[in-house]
Amino acid sequence: MSATQTRTTHDTGRASMRTDKSEKTHRVRGKVLLYVTMSLFGILFLFPLVFMFVSSLKPDAQILQDIDSPMAFLPVGDISLDNYFGVFDRVPVAQFMFNSILVTVLTVGLGLIVNSMAGFALSRLAWKGRLVVLAVIIATLIVPFETIAVPMVYWVAQLPTLVFEGGVLKYDFGWLNTYEVQIVPFIANAFSIFLFTQYFSTIPKSLDEAARIDGASWFTIYRRIIVPLSGPAFATVAILTFLPAWNQYLWPLMVVQREELRPVMVGMQYFFQLNTAWGEVMAYTSLITLPVLIVFLIFQRAFVSSIAASGVKG
């Protein structure tokens, strides 16, 4: 090899190394900029939560005094847990929390079963009218709940039920002031059915054919093949069902008058009847927000992956 060819080869190698270093530096700068931007947005979105938790530790006078300064986001001053003790003195927090947990867990659990089976039938089975039924289900998403709330109150008041009176089981009518009126109307959910349908459609149908050849029933395919492969979808539906079930306010306010059956959101009205105690309001909202944050942190990875998978298929 001549000296000129050798020099050209070395120059080309150095240029390639400079290009690689430049591309690597560009990627690092891009990642740093992305993380900085995401951190700034994260801090911005956390401000309301930080303000709520910090204010729950302050007396009302200090909350109003710090509201126009950065001190509103810092746990400084007269810090104590008095507001939390005041919350438990004012409302039956434990009973409200139990009611909300019971209603939410049953709504989510039964909803996962019912909606996933409906999604399985719409995505894996071939039957006439399947697309029409799916279209009707999706169309119900445009109907606001407030427009059907009053008719629903009338119908649930006419439904048959079994009640215990004096240790005797009796047949009666009306679901008002019961747990089931807070659970049953919200088990089937159009968006959950749609999401399950979309996610199940991404699973190869060759698995169904192989299982059918081996003699498996459709329910066996659903239980042993589809469900184990759909963890992200179940986690997403669990979160999306948990949030509205936990945040129910209008419906329980309309159908539940007995205090021992009310959920946590209805308990908010106890703090605005006379003089508003803002510290206790912040303490109460902090207590009822913690379960939501815990559930989201547990299922956040599955939530993101399921939304990405079902969104691409749509």
C-alpha positions in Angstrom: 0.0 0.0 0.0 1.4 3.4 -1.0 1.9 6.3 1.5 -0.9 8.2 -0.1 -3.4 5.4 0.3 -2.2 4.9 3.9 -2.7 8.6 4.7 -6.1 8.6 3.1 -7.2 5.5 5.2 -6.0 7.2 8.4 -7.8 10.4 7.5 -11.0 8.5 6.8 -10.7 6.6 10.1 -10.2 9.9 12.1 -13.2 11.5 10.3 -15.4 8.4 11.2 -14.3 8.6 14.8 -15.1 12.3 14.9 -18.5 11.6 13.4 -19.2 8.9 16.0 -18.2 11.2 18.8 -20.4 13.9 17.4 -23.4 11.6 17.1 -22.8 10.3 20.7 -22.6 13.8 22.1 -25.7 14.8 20.2 -27.6 11.8 21.7 -26.4 12.6 25.2 -27.5 16.2 24.9 -30.8 15.1 23.5 -31.4 12.8 26.5 -30.3 15.4 29.0 -32.7 17.9 27.4 -35.5 15.4 27.5 -35.0 14.4 31.1 -34.7 18.1 32.2 -38.0 18.9 30.3 -39.8 15.9 31.8 -38.5 16.8 35.3 -39.8 20.4 35.0 -43.2 19.2 33.8 -43.3 16.6 36.6 -42.5 19.3 39.2 -45.2 21.5 37.7 -47.8 18.7 37.9 -46.7 17.9 41.5 -47.3 21.4 42.8 -51.0 20.8 43.6 -50.3 17.6 45.5 -47.4 19.2 47.4 -49.6 22.2 48.3 -52.3 19.8 49.5 -50.0 17.7 51.7 -48.1 20.7 53.1 -51.3 22.6 53.9 -52.7 19.6 55.7 -50.0 20.2 58.3 -50.7 23.9 58.8 -53.4 25.8 60.7 -55.9 27.8 58.7 -54.4 31.2 59.5 -51.0 30.1 58.2 -52.4 28.6 55.1 -54.1 31.9 54.2 -50.9 33.8 55.1 -48.6 31.7 53.0 -51.0 31.3 50.0 -49.3 34.2 48.0 -45.7 33.1 48.6 -43.5 30.0 47.9 -43.9 29.2 51.6 -47.2 27.6 50.7 -45.2 24.6 49.2 -42.8 24.3 52.2 -43.5 22.5 55.5 -42.4 25.4 57.7 -44.1 27.3 60.5 -46.6 25.8 62.9 -46.5 22.2 61.6 -48.6 19.5 63.3 -51.0 16.7 62.8 -53.9 18.5 64.5 -55.9 18.7 61.2 -55.8 14.9 60.8 -57.1 14.5 64.4 -59.8 17.1 63.6 -60.8 15.1 60.5 -61.4 11.9 62.5 -63.4 13.9 65.1 -65.6 15.6 62.5 -66.5 12.7 60.2 -66.4 8.8 60.5 -63.4 8.5 58.2 -62.8 4.8 58.9 -66.4 4.0 57.9 -66.2 6.1 54.7 -62.9 4.5 53.8 -64.3 1.0 54.3 -67.3 1.8 52.2 -65.2 3.2 49.3 -62.7 0.3 49.5 -65.5 -2.3 49.4 -67.4 -0.6 46.6 -64.2 0.0 44.6 -62.8 -3.4 45.0 -66.0 -5.2 44.0 -66.6 -2.8 41.1 -63.1 -3.3 39.8 -63.0 -7.1 40.4 -66.4 -7.8 38.8 -65.7 -5.3 36.1 -62.5 -7.1 35.1 -64.4 -10.4 34.7 -67.5 -9.1 32.9 -65.7 -6.6 30.6 -62.9 -9.0 29.7 -65.3 -11.8 28.8 -67.3 -9.3 26.7 -64.1 -8.2 25.0 -63.1 -11.8 24.4 -66.4 -12.6 22.7 -66.1 -9.5 20.5 -62.5 -10.0 19.5 -62.0 -13.8 19.3 -65.4 -15.3 18.4 -67.0 -15.0 14.9 -70.8 -14.3 15.1 -73.3 -12.3 13.2 -73.8 -8.7 14.4 -70.5 -8.6 16.3 -69.4 -5.3 14.8 -72.9 -3.8 15.3 -72.8 -4.7 19.0 -69.3 -3.2 19.3 -70.4 0.0 17.6 -73.4 0.3 19.9 -71.2 -0.2 22.9 -68.7 2.5 21.7 -71.6 4.8 20.9 -72.7 4.8 24.6 -69.5 6.6 25.5 -70.9 9.9 24.1 -73.9 9.8 26.5 -73.1 11.8 29.7 -73.9 10.0 32.9 -75.9 13.0 34.2 -78.5 12.5 31.4 -79.3 9.0 32.6 -78.8 9.5 36.4 -82.4 10.4 37.2 -83.9 7.5 35.1 -81.4 5.1 36.8 -82.6 6.3 40.2 -86.2 5.4 39.3 -85.3 2.0 38.0 -83.0 1.0 40.9 -85.8 1.9 43.2 -88.0 -0.7 41.5 -85.5 -3.6 41.5 -86.2 -6.6 43.7 -83.9 -7.3 46.6 -83.5 -9.5 49.7 -83.2 -7.9 53.1 -82.7 -9.1 56.7 -85.2 -7.9 59.2 -85.1 -9.3 62.7 -82.9 -12.2 61.5 -85.5 -13.1 58.9 -84.7 -13.0 55.1 -87.5 -11.0 53.4 -88.3 -10.1 49.8 -88.6 -6.4 49.1 -88.2 -3.8 46.3 -85.7 -1.0 46.0 -81.9 -0.8 46.0 -81.7 2.7 47.5 -79.4 2.9 50.6 -77.5 -0.3 49.7 -74.0 -1.3 48.6 -75.3 -3.0 45.4 -76.7 0.3 44.1 -73.2 1.7 44.2 -71.6 -1.3 42.5 -73.9 -3.1 40.0 -74.7 -0.2 37.6 -70.9 0.4 37.0 -69.6 -3.1 36.5 -70.1 -3.1 32.7 -68.1 -0.3 31.2 -68.0 0.6 27.5 -64.5 1.8 27.4 -63.2 -1.2 29.3 -64.9 -3.5 26.8 -63.4 -1.6 23.9 -59.9 -1.7 25.4 -60.1 -5.4 26.1 -61.4 -6.0 22.5 -58.5 -4.0 21.1 -55.9 -5.7 23.2 -57.2 -9.2 22.7 -57.1 -8.6 18.9 -53.3 -8.2 19.0 -52.9 -11.8 20.3 -52.4 -14.3 17.4 -55.6 -16.3 16.7 -53.4 -19.3 15.8 -53.3 -19.9 19.6 -57.0 -20.3 19.6 -56.9 -22.7 16.7 -54.3 -24.9 18.3 -56.2 -25.0 21.5 -59.4 -25.9 19.8 -57.7 -28.8 18.0 -56.6 -30.0 21.4 -60.2 -30.0 22.5 -60.2 -26.8 24.6 -63.4 -24.9 25.1 -63.7 -21.2 24.5 -63.8 -20.5 28.2 -60.6 -22.6 28.7 -59.0 -20.5 25.9 -60.1 -17.3 27.6 -58.9 -18.4 31.1 -55.7 -20.2 30.3 -54.4 -18.4 27.2 -55.9 -15.0 26.7 -56.0 -13.8 30.4 -52.3 -14.8 31.2 -51.1 -12.9 28.1 -53.2 -9.8 28.9 -51.7 -8.6 32.1 -51.1 -5.0 30.9 -54.7 -4.7 29.7 -56.1 -5.9 33.0 -53.9 -3.5 34.9 -55.0 -0.6 32.7 -58.7 -1.4 33.1 -58.2 -1.8 36.8 -56.8 1.7 37.1 -59.4 3.2 34.8 -62.2 1.5 36.7 -60.7 2.3 40.1 -60.5 6.0 39.6 -64.2 6.7 38.8 -65.3 4.1 41.4 -63.2 5.8 44.1 -64.3 9.3 43.0 -68.0 8.7 42.9 -69.9 11.7 44.3 -73.1 12.5 42.3 -74.5 9.0 42.2 -74.0 8.1 46.0 -75.4 11.5 46.9 -78.6 10.7 45.0 -79.1 7.1 46.1 -77.5 6.8 49.6 -78.9 8.8 52.5 -77.6 6.6 55.3 -74.3 7.9 56.7 -73.0 4.4 57.4 -73.1 3.6 53.6 -71.6 6.7 52.2 -68.2 6.7 50.4 -65.3 9.1 51.0 -66.2 11.7 48.4 -69.6 12.4 49.8 -67.9 13.0 53.1 -66.4 16.1 51.6 -69.6 18.0 52.2 -69.2 17.7 55.9 -66.4 20.3 55.8 -68.4 23.0 54.0 -71.5 23.1 56.0 -70.6 26.1 58.4 -67.2 27.7 58.6 -64.8 26.0 56.2 -61.7 24.5 58.0 -59.2 24.5 55.1 -56.6 22.6 57.1 -59.0 19.8 57.8 -60.2 19.9 54.1 -56.6 19.4 53.0 -56.0 16.7 55.5 -59.1 14.8 54.4 -58.3 15.1 50.7 -54.7 13.9 51.5 -56.2 10.8 53.2 -58.5 10.0 50.3 -55.8 10.7 47.6 -53.2 8.3 49.0 -55.0 5.1 47.8 -55.2 6.5 44.3 -51.5 7.3 44.2 -50.5 3.9 45.6 -52.6 2.0 43.0 -51.2 4.1 40.1 -47.6 3.6 41.3 -48.1 -0.2 41.5 -49.7 -0.5 38.0 -48.0 2.4 36.1 -45.7 0.3 33.9 -48.5 -2.1 32.9 -50.7 1.0 32.3 -48.3 2.6 29.9 -47.5 -0.6 28.0 -51.2 -1.5 27.5 -52.1 2.0 26.3 -49.3 1.8 23.8 -50.2 -1.7 22.5 -54.0 -1.0 22.2 -53.4 2.4 20.7 -51.3 1.0 17.9 -53.8 -1.7 17.0 -56.7 0.8 16.8 
